[in-house]
Amino acid sequence: MIASKRLGADRIILLGSNPERIALGQEFGATDVVRERGEEAVERVRELTEHGAHSVLECVGLEQAVETALAIAPPGGAIGRVGVPEHDTTADRCRVLEERVDGRRPGARRAPYIEELLPDVLEGRIEPGRVFDRTGSIEDVPDGYRAMNDREVLKFQIKP
């Protein structure tokens, strides 16, 4: 959302129901919030956009989130995927549709906008790290994932 706003997106639609994530998303630039799920979410996004979202970013990895992203993007729309697939069938679904889904790791060399955004991060004008609200060591990772799953934290960050 930060990058979308910074790069000039007119409308940024956040799909979710977690109050803390919604609040942070709105601070980061979300212009609309869709709390519905599944087909209701798809219909609501279509109401907001008339044709579907030109670009969709799937950040959850759950099968329903992948299906929703695919339904929201119209023909010719772009879907990026940064969530880790929930299980093999989700990953398979993404591979079948890979002409519409870009789930590759967005390395700095591939991201043409990195030169524009990185100075903003380094100089503190944007703070994407605010999404991390708990840190721990590698040994704490299972508890960190449990805490994210139980909605006790937004994102867990591993520190050496």
PyMOL commands that set and color helices and strands:
alter all, ss='L'
color gray80, all
select helices_A, chain A and resi 2-6+19-28+38-49+63-72+88-96+114-122+128-131+138-149
alter helices_A, ss='H'
color red, helices_A
select strands_A, chain A and resi 13-15+32-34+55-58+78-81+101-102+132-136+155-158
alter strands_A, ss='S'
color yellow, strands_A
deselect
rebuild
show_as cartoon
